[in-house]
């Protein structure tokens, strides 16, 4: 995997891990809901510190609830460590069974954005929006650009600083925060649609 240009956690070690380890990046994206982006993407480095690795095959072999216990150790890796721990474990099982235990194998040989979208949607916890954001993140920060990837990323493939995919430094992080704040004030979601009440 090409070393990426993502800047998010405020911790050089945590960001470095995200930028060179596909499994860490995928786990960070999985955790990115109902907590700050910074906390979500710091989770993989915290988890690696506790396990001594982020090897999907080793995680998949662990007892699921034992792994959840590791995720729940204080400080927990997420606001909801049990449900997120189970999702990470399940995702690592999919990576082991379908991609030889390496997240980067999910995208290194992919030829089209549609195929990348399909593969990501098969992962636990990856709904439509999360999948589109991750495609944009791979394209913009990790130089993973299969044919028509911007189309598959939807609005997240454009040049508006609206998501984690657009953050390569403190200035960009500030712009994304400002954009999100403006969207919230306008009662719109990350895709520019009216947010549900």
Protein Blocks (a to p, Z undefined) as FASTA:
>chain_A
ZZdfbdfkopaklmmmmmmmmklmmmmmmmnghiafklmmmmmmmmmmmnopacfklmmm
pcfklmmmmmmpccdfbfblmlmmmmmmmmmmmmmmmnnopaklmmmmpcbfklmmmmmm
mpghiafklmmmmmmmmmmmnopacehklmmnmmmlmmbdfbfklpgbfklmmmmmmmmm
mmmmnopafkopacdZZ
